[in-house]
Amino acid sequence: MTSTNNKLTRPAEAAQTSPPHIRWMIRRDIEEVLEIEQLGFDDPWMKSDFVACVRQRNFRRMVIEDGRDVLGFMIYELHQSRITLLNLAVHPCCRRRGLGKQMIEQLKEKLTTQRRRELRTVVQEKNLDGHLFFHAMGFRAVAVVPGFFEDYRDLKAVTGYEFVWGLGDRGRGLGIREAQAETDGEMEGGGK
Ligand SMILES: CC(C)(COP(=O)(O)OP(=O)(O)OC[C@H]1O[C@@H](n2cnc3c(N)ncnc32)[C@H](O)[C@@H]1OP(=O)(O)O)[C@@H](O)C(=O)NCCC(=O)NCCS
């Protein structure tokens, strides 16, 4: 997805009450998560999208908070050999402080403890911040996936870039057709 530059709604100083830590998302987080989602993307997920994730057995939802406010969140899907990151965002007031990195590090840790071998995500072509972030996290762009996203406003298909971080040899590039087949089969929840 494409990040936006909306006005900040929370002063950065007020958000720092204790060291940021990651925990499971609970029902009462949803309004803060929705705000972060709307500030982070031009075509944000709706509340119903977040609620639908609860019903998916393999989906996991986590937030990063400072003891008072939710500062960011991530949603990912567990597969037998990999984790697919479906959504991740940090409140604009708290970006470039390592919170996104903290969430990605947690996913990398899960890989090593759970015998899964790679992290995968798809980012909208025009989301440069997202590309730079995943590149900085050691992910490699391995495929272009035409039409992976749909722009809900003008119903246009939007290209995605698939990023992978792995413990094995998955750094190889996938062909577009192969990537499309895998994403059709495994990323029905949609990435960002
Ligand atoms: C992408 C996003 C999650 C990054 O979160 P963050 O907490 O600001 O990221 P971090 O502070 O952990 O950044 C880690 C490193 O990534 C790189 N990075 C992150 N954002 C960057 C940007 N906008 N431009 C260039 N590099 C960037 C930097 O190398 C950074 O390290 P540095 O700050 O020491 O230079 C955040 O910008 C965001 O929520 N964007 C909108 C939603 C989105 O695009 N999500 C990703 C696709 S699902």
The ligand as an SDF file (V2000), in Angstrom:
LIG
                    3D

 48 50  0  0  0  0  0  0  0  0999 V2000
    7.1840    1.3520    6.8990 C   0  0  0  0  0  0  0  0  0  0  0  0
    6.9870    1.6390    8.4050 C   0  0  0  0  0  0  0  0  0  0  0  0
    6.2170    0.4930    9.0400 C   0  0  0  0  0  0  0  0  0  0  0  0
    8.3700    1.7710    9.0570 C   0  0  0  0  0  0  0  0  0  0  0  0
    8.1960    1.8570   10.4530 O   0  0  0  0  0  0  0  0  0  0  0  0
    9.2580    2.6490   11.3720 P   0  0  0  0  0  0  0  0  0  0  0  0
    8.9520    2.3210   12.7870 O   0  0  0  0  0  0  0  0  0  0  0  0
    9.3050    4.0790   10.9960 O   0  0  0  0  0  0  0  0  0  0  0  0
   10.6150    1.9650   10.8990 O   0  0  0  0  0  0  0  0  0  0  0  0
   11.9900    1.8890   11.7290 P   0  0  0  0  0  0  0  0  0  0  0  0
   12.1660    3.1300   12.5500 O   0  0  0  0  0  0  0  0  0  0  0  0
   12.0360    0.6030   12.4580 O   0  0  0  0  0  0  0  0  0  0  0  0
   13.0310    1.9080   10.5310 O   0  0  0  0  0  0  0  0  0  0  0  0
   14.0590    0.9530   10.4180 C   0  0  0  0  0  0  0  0  0  0  0  0
   14.8980    1.3160    9.2130 C   0  0  0  0  0  0  0  0  0  0  0  0
   14.1180    1.1950    8.0160 O   0  0  0  0  0  0  0  0  0  0  0  0
   14.4920    2.2380    7.0810 C   0  0  0  0  0  0  0  0  0  0  0  0
   13.3630    3.1390    6.8950 N   0  0  0  0  0  0  0  0  0  0  0  0
   12.1800    3.1380    7.5490 C   0  0  0  0  0  0  0  0  0  0  0  0
   11.3600    4.0970    7.0520 N   0  0  0  0  0  0  0  0  0  0  0  0
   12.0520    4.7020    6.0670 C   0  0  0  0  0  0  0  0  0  0  0  0
   11.7510    5.7850    5.1940 C   0  0  0  0  0  0  0  0  0  0  0  0
   10.5580    6.4260    5.2380 N   0  0  0  0  0  0  0  0  0  0  0  0
   12.6900    6.1670    4.3060 N   0  0  0  0  0  0  0  0  0  0  0  0
   13.9040    5.5490    4.2540 C   0  0  0  0  0  0  0  0  0  0  0  0
   14.2400    4.5080    5.0660 N   0  0  0  0  0  0  0  0  0  0  0  0
   13.3210    4.0990    5.9570 C   0  0  0  0  0  0  0  0  0  0  0  0
   15.6530    2.9880    7.7340 C   0  0  0  0  0  0  0  0  0  0  0  0
   16.8570    2.3500    7.3580 O   0  0  0  0  0  0  0  0  0  0  0  0
   15.3800    2.7560    9.2040 C   0  0  0  0  0  0  0  0  0  0  0  0
   16.5360    2.8730   10.0110 O   0  0  0  0  0  0  0  0  0  0  0  0
   17.0460    4.3610   10.4560 P   0  0  0  0  0  0  0  0  0  0  0  0
   15.8420    5.1020   10.9620 O   0  0  0  0  0  0  0  0  0  0  0  0
   18.0470    4.0520   11.5140 O   0  0  0  0  0  0  0  0  0  0  0  0
   17.6170    4.9950    9.2300 O   0  0  0  0  0  0  0  0  0  0  0  0
    6.2410    3.0050    8.6040 C   0  0  0  0  0  0  0  0  0  0  0  0
    6.8510    4.0000    7.8200 O   0  0  0  0  0  0  0  0  0  0  0  0
    4.7760    2.9480    8.2380 C   0  0  0  0  0  0  0  0  0  0  0  0
    3.9190    2.6020    9.0650 O   0  0  0  0  0  0  0  0  0  0  0  0
    4.4520    3.2990    6.9550 N   0  0  0  0  0  0  0  0  0  0  0  0
    3.0710    3.2770    6.4810 C   0  0  0  0  0  0  0  0  0  0  0  0
    2.5660    1.8360    6.3710 C   0  0  0  0  0  0  0  0  0  0  0  0
    3.4680    1.0080    5.4860 C   0  0  0  0  0  0  0  0  0  0  0  0
    3.9390    1.4420    4.4370 O   0  0  0  0  0  0  0  0  0  0  0  0
    3.6950   -0.2680    5.9040 N   0  0  0  0  0  0  0  0  0  0  0  0
    4.6120   -1.1600    5.1720 C   0  0  0  0  0  0  0  0  0  0  0  0
    3.9020   -1.9670    4.1440 C   0  0  0  0  0  0  0  0  0  0  0  0
    2.7270   -3.0700    4.8870 S   0  0  0  0  0  0  0  0  0  0  0  0
  1  2  1  0
  2  3  1  0
  2  4  1  0
  2 36  1  0
  4  5  1  0
  5  6  1  0
  6  7  2  0
  6  8  1  0
  6  9  1  0
  9 10  1  0
 10 11  2  0
 10 12  1  0
 10 13  1  0
 13 14  1  0
 14 15  1  0
 15 16  1  0
 15 30  1  0
 16 17  1  0
 17 18  1  0
 17 28  1  0
 18 19  1  0
 18 27  1  0
 19 20  2  0
 20 21  1  0
 21 22  1  0
 21 27  2  0
 22 23  1  0
 22 24  2  0
 24 25  1  0
 25 26  2  0
 26 27  1  0
 28 29  1  0
 28 30  1  0
 30 31  1  0
 31 32  1  0
 32 33  2  0
 32 34  1  0
 32 35  1  0
 36 37  1  0
 36 38  1  0
 38 39  2  0
 38 40  1  0
 40 41  1  0
 41 42  1  0
 42 43  1  0
 43 44  2  0
 43 45  1  0
 45 46  1  0
 46 47  1  0
 47 48  1  0
M  END
$$$$
